[in-house]
Amino acid sequence: MSGLLICGGAGYIGSHMAQWLSEHGHNVTVLDNLSTGHRDAVRWGEFVEADLLNPASLDKAFQGRCFDAVMHFCARSLVGESVSHPNAYYTNNVTGTLNLLDAMRRHDVDRIVFSSTAAVFGNPINERIDEDHPKNPINPYGASKLMAERILADAATAYGLRSVALRYFNAAGALPDHGIGEAHACETHLIPNVLRAALGNGPALKVFGDDYSTADGTCVRDYVHVQDLAQAHSLALAYMDNNEGAHAFNLGNGRGFSVREVIDCARVISGHAIPYEVASRREGDPATLVASSQKAREQLGWQPRWTELAPIVESAWRWHRDPPSWFPRHA
């Protein structure tokens, strides 16, 4: 490919995407407004500072460059924040997507891989969630992503846009040898918070509920390594060569690990005790949330490499134990 635009490429998944694509011979341009991304995480390709809510800046990013496809990682993604500030989520995640698609049309780019989420499904009714599971998001974050998926489907019909939406379950892990990992100023994900508790530089760890109908009473979740997500995005580019229209795939490990299993795994890998306290259940937390990724395996040819919990946690541990200078230990 002559060029790929990674919107949100200074963020967690976007930076790993840039590394993967560059390693596999693609020309990469990273677009980010640096509101939550990190300039120092842009280590592959050209960097362009622009904002999806500023159409003029998008046009400048497209002008003079040739892109075969766009990857869209720009999103607000904190569930709790989306409940308290829904307008910001609909503006960023829906209006921003519309602005990007309009810019793509103006500059004759007709392929996009969209970063979606398991939050489009809401509370699960099956133990394994496949693509046919009902979509009933229970928060503005999930609703905004589902709206964007609908926009992509309508754009396929009206304009011939080719798209693949990839619905992640729980992205995790890092590439510490490449200097990139999960660098969120406001961290809400379990694995990094467990590791920060091990290091003693994070807030007190809370386990929200230990009376669920699971083997040990704690919630079970599906963790997929960020490099396996990058592999899926790369395969989605090839998929669009032979498949018109809008498509969606679920991406998960296909295995569930409980909160206590994550804590125990981190204790062994880090060699540190993990202090935590049990708190009340959070509203809307299902007991089990695990993906069926059979469709991605069969149609994309996706073969995730990081299928065990320990290597995922170990990669994240090495990142958090020795973060780069641009992301301080106390962050």
KABELJO-V457550 format. One line per field, one symbol per residue. ss: DSSP state (H for helix, E for strand, C for the rest). phi: phi as a letter, one per 40 degrees, with the letter a starting at -180 (. if undefined). burial: # if it has 24 or more other ideal C-beta (glycine too) atoms within 12 Angstrom, else .. A space follows every 10 residues. Layout:
BEGIN
ss = ???
phi = ???
burial = ???
END
This chain:
BEGIN
ss = CCCEEEECCC CHHHHHHHHH HHHCCCCEEE EECCCCCCHH HCCCCEEEEC CCCCHHHHHH HHCCCCCCEE EECCCCCCHH HHHHCHHHHH HHHHHHHHHH HHHHHHCCCC EEEEEEEHHH CCCCCCCEEC CCCCCCCCCH HHHHHHHHHH HHHHHHHHHC CEEEEEEECE EECCEHHHCE CCCCCCCCCH HHHHHHHHHC CCCCEEEECC CCCCCCCCCE ECEEEHHHHH HHHHHHHHHH HHCCCEEEEE ECCCCCEEHH HHHHHHHHHH CCCCCEEEEC CCCCCCCEEE ECCHHHHHHH CCCCCCCCHH HHHHHHHHHH HCCCCCCCCC C
phi = .cabbbcgcc cccccccccc cccbgccbbb bacgcbcbdc ccbbgcbbca bccbdcccdc cccgbbbcab bbbcacacdc ccccbcdccc cccbcdcdcc ccccccbfbb babbcbaccc cgccbbcbcb ccddcadbac dccccccccc ccccccccbg ccabcbcccb cagabccbgb acbccbcbcc dccccccccg bbcdcbbcgb bccbdbgbcb bbbbcccccc dcccccccdc cbbcgbbabc bacgbbbcdc cccccccccc gbcbcabcbc dccgcccbab cbbccccccc gcbcccbbcd cccccccccc cbccccbccc c
burial = #.######## ########## ##...#.### ####.###.. ########.# ###.#..#.. ##..#.#### #########. .##..#.### .######### #.##..#.## ########## ####...### #.#.#.#### ########## ###.##..#. ########## ######.### ####..#### #########. .#..###### .#.#...### ########## ########## ....###### ########## ###.###.## ...#.#.... ...####### ###.###..# .#.#.#..## ########## #.##..#... .
END
